[in-house]
Amino acid sequence: MNKTDLTESLASRAGISKAEARRCVDALFDTPGGIIVRALSRNEKVRITGFGIFEARTRKARSGRNPRTGEKIRIAASRTAIFRAGKGLKGSL
């Protein structure tokens, strides 16, 4: 399912227009201004009971290897978004 499919499903299920559904999906998921992205950038967790948790984590700097040359390289520290599925979602699968 892609963003268009999600928008169409939301419109159908909620009984709203596709334009309204697109605005709702964009409000949640758009980068950089979506609700989830803004919360993660403020180091907040987004908990959706029964579905899961979105959170930002910091990865420490580490060493790695260039797969092409085999040369050791230094990988800088970075922040990344993760998602942990909730009990309800896991049970549904």
ChimeraX attribute file (.defattr): number of C-alpha atoms within 10 A of each C-alpha:
attribute: neighborCount
match mode: 1-to-1
recipient: residues
	/A:1	7
	/A:2	6
	/A:3	12
	/A:4	13
	/A:5	10
	/A:6	14
	/A:7	22
	/A:8	17
	/A:9	15
	/A:10	19
	/A:11	18
	/A:12	13
	/A:13	9
	/A:14	10
	/A:15	10
	/A:16	12
	/A:17	13
	/A:18	16
	/A:19	12
	/A:20	13
	/A:21	21
	/A:22	17
	/A:23	12
	/A:24	16
	/A:25	17
	/A:26	16
	/A:27	15
	/A:28	14
	/A:29	15
	/A:30	15
	/A:31	12
	/A:32	10
	/A:33	13
	/A:34	15
	/A:35	15
	/A:36	19
	/A:37	22
	/A:38	16
	/A:39	16
	/A:40	18
	/A:41	14
	/A:42	9
	/A:43	12
	/A:44	14
	/A:45	15
	/A:46	17
	/A:47	14
	/A:48	11
	/A:49	12
	/A:50	13
	/A:51	14
	/A:52	16
	/A:53	15
	/A:54	19
	/A:55	19
	/A:56	19
	/A:57	13
	/A:58	10
	/A:59	12
	/A:60	11
	/A:61	11
	/A:62	10
	/A:63	10
	/A:64	12
	/A:65	12
	/A:66	10
	/A:67	8
	/A:68	6
	/A:69	7
	/A:70	9
	/A:71	9
	/A:72	11
	/A:73	11
	/A:74	11
	/A:75	13
	/A:76	10
	/A:77	11
	/A:78	10
	/A:79	11
	/A:80	11
	/A:81	12
	/A:82	12
	/A:83	13
	/A:84	13
	/A:85	16
	/A:86	15
	/A:87	12
	/A:88	12
	/A:89	13
	/A:90	12
	/A:91	9
	/A:92	7
	/A:93	5
